[in-house]
């Protein structure tokens, strides 16, 4: 554009920075933002938001710096900017993510399901299940609808990360009974099963698996592996139930076990002193490995 003497404006630059987001090239987005000043082009709200969103995926401190520098340039962050900042904190500090979520109304920016979903995901990574419950209550208060991502992260935070499987189950039951038209997908169901697995609640894990099938939600290999692990916990080790579930995967559910499933079954067989079954499973894993190598 410059060589052909065409005028480069803020819209061109913002579009290129937005393109960097798709490729995850946060370094280039920052370089382009800096070059705008050299070209005497004043970045606008879209420019900063696009750069912050790109940095959120690879350089969270830069994303936060961009968001907070907008106010000094009289460019109030919009919903996209705030959501990018909260998402950037997801891998860094859940408390900072929650703080930024609470800061949004102060700047007259409405929180949406993306804002809450990113904050809840940050709390999940930080095992802050009590804060997750507060955020869920806040969503209801400000009339922001739940979505599958928020549901899955909330259940995982309470059950899998926080070892509060009963709380996770209550949350799940409330979501099923809610009138917010939230239909839990397989990832949400798997979060509940994983919560039961973490707390060694094998009976509940198997019951949820059966409920999934009854509701026409197809389980996957992760669902079955979690159930096998639950049946092989320290609190309860039942080789016959592991065998039944392992056979059911292929016979009734048409699910092929992966290496993680075999590992769980081998551990269960070893704990149950099932030496022949252990050897058979090891041979099956060896056959799977050679098949993958040949293909």
C-alpha positions, -999 to 999 in steps of 0.1 A, spaced: 0 0 0 28 24 9 47 18 -23 17 25 -44 11 58 -24 -22 45 -12 -34 60 20 -32 36 50 -57 43 76 -68 30 110 -93 6 94 -66 -11 73 -43 -15 103 -71 -28 125 -81 -54 99 -45 -67 97 -43 -69 135 -75 -88 135 -60 -112 110 -31 -118 134 -57 -131 159 -67 -160 136 -31 -171 133 -22 -165 169 7 -142 160 6 -118 190 41 -105 183 31 -92 149 -1 -76 163 20 -57 188 45 -47 161 17 -34 139 1 -15 168 35 2 174 40 10 137 7 28 136 22 55 158 52 58 134 27 62 105 9 89 126 -22 67 127 -41 69 159 -53 34 170 -89 32 178 -109 9 201 -110 -19 175 -72 -18 171 -66 -22 208 -93 -48 212 -80 -69 183 -44 -67 197 -56 -76 232 -76 -106 219 -45 -118 200 -22 -114 230 -47 -132 253 -38 -165 236 0 -161 240 11 -132 261 -15 -124 289 5 -96 305 6 -77 272 -31 -82 268 -38 -67 303 -14 -38 296 -33 -30 264 -67 -30 281 -57 -8 309 -37 16 286 -69 22 266 -84 43 294 -54 66 293 -59 72 256 -96 80 262 -106 47 245 -130 30 270 -126 -8 267 -157 -25 252 -171 -59 259 -148 -76 234 -117 -60 251 -128 -70 286 -136 -105 275 -102 -108 260 -85 -96 292 -105 -120 313 -97 -148 290 -60 -139 292 -61 -143 329 -75 -178 326 -41 -193 324 -25 -170 349 -45 -159 379 -81 -167 387 -84 -139 412 -73 -113 386 -99 -127 362 -126 -124 387 -114 -89 396 -117 -78 360 -151 -94 357 -163 -73 387 -146 -42 371 -168 -43 339 -199 -26 353 -177 2 367 -169 11 331 -205 7 321 -198 -25 301 -223 -53 304 -211 -87 314 -222 -115 291 -219 -153 290 -184 -151 275 -172 -129 304 -186 -153 330 -175 -184 311 -139 -172 310 -139 -162 347 -154 -196 357 -128 -214 336 -101 -194 354 -115 -205 387 -116 -241 375 -79 -240 368 -73 -225 402 -96 -250 419 -116 -221 433 -150 -239 434 -165 -216 461 -159 -186 439 -176 -205 410 -207 -208 431 -207 -171 437 -203 -164 400 -232 -187 391 -254 -169 416 -242 -135 401 -251 -147 366 -286 -154 377 -288 -120 394 -277 -101 363 -298 -124 341 -269 -138 320 -278 -172 306 -256 -203 313 -241 -221 283 -224 -255 280 -189 -241 285 -198 -224 318 -217 -255 329 -188 -278 322 -162 -256 338 -184 -250 369 -190 -287 374 -153 -295 368 -142 -269 393 -165 -282 420 -161 -320 413 -129 -328 395 -107 -300 409 -124 -292 442 -133 -328 452 -169 -317 459 -188 -343 438 -221 -337 457 -219 -300 449 -211 -308 413 -241 -332 411 -265 -306 426 -253 -281 401 -259 -305 373 -294 -314 385 -303 -277 387 -290 -272 352 -312 -301 339 -342 -287 357 -336 -251 347 -358 -232 323 -328 -215 306 -329 -239 276 -294 -253 285 -291 -287 271 -259 -303 285 -237 -317 259 -213 -347 263 -186 -326 277 -209 -314 306 -219 -350 313 -183 -361 312 -175 -334 338 -200 -349 362 -186 -384 356 -151 -371 362 -163 -356 395 -175 -389 406 -143 -406 395 -122 -381 415 -142 -389 446 -143 -426 439 -181 -426 437 -183 -456 413 -220 -463 418 -229 -427 408 -205 -427 379 -221 -458 364 -256 -444 371 -247 -412 352 -234 -433 323 -267 -452 321 -286 -419 323 -266 -406 294 -276 -436 272 -312 -432 283 -312 -395 273 -296 -403 239 -264 -386 249 -237 -408 234 -209 -415 259 -173 -415 245 -141 -432 255 -134 -405 282 -167 -413 298 -160 -450 300 -124 -446 311 -136 -424 340 -161 -450 351 -134 -477 350 -111 -456 371 -140 -450 396 -146 -488 398 -109 -493 405 -104 -467 433 -89 -473 467 -124 -471 482 -137 -498 459 -119 -522 436 -142 -544 416 -127 -563 387 -160 -579 376 -175 -544 371 -145 -533 351 -148 -563 329 -185 -557 323 -179 -521 315 -149 -528 292 -170 -554 273 -200 -530 271 -179 -503 254 -176 -523 222 -207 -545 224 -234 -520 233 -218 -485 230 -196 -491 199 -167 -473 216 -132 -485 209 -109 -483 240 -78 -462 237 -44 -465 254 -57 -447 285 -86 -470 288 -64 -501 285 -40 -486 311 -70 -482 335 -82 -518 328 -47 -532 333 -43 -514 366 -77 -528 377 -67 -563 366 -34 -561 385 -51 -548 416 -76 -577 414 -48 -602 410 -61 -612 376 -28 -622 361 -41 -639 329 -64 -609 322 -35 -585 328 -14 -604 302 -42 -605 277 -47 -567 280 -10 -561 276 -10 -582 244 -40 -562 232 -21 -529 238 9 -543 220 -12 -553 190 -28 -518 190 6 -502 190 19 -523 161 -13 -516 141 -8 -478 146 29 -481 136 21 -500 104 -6 -475 94 
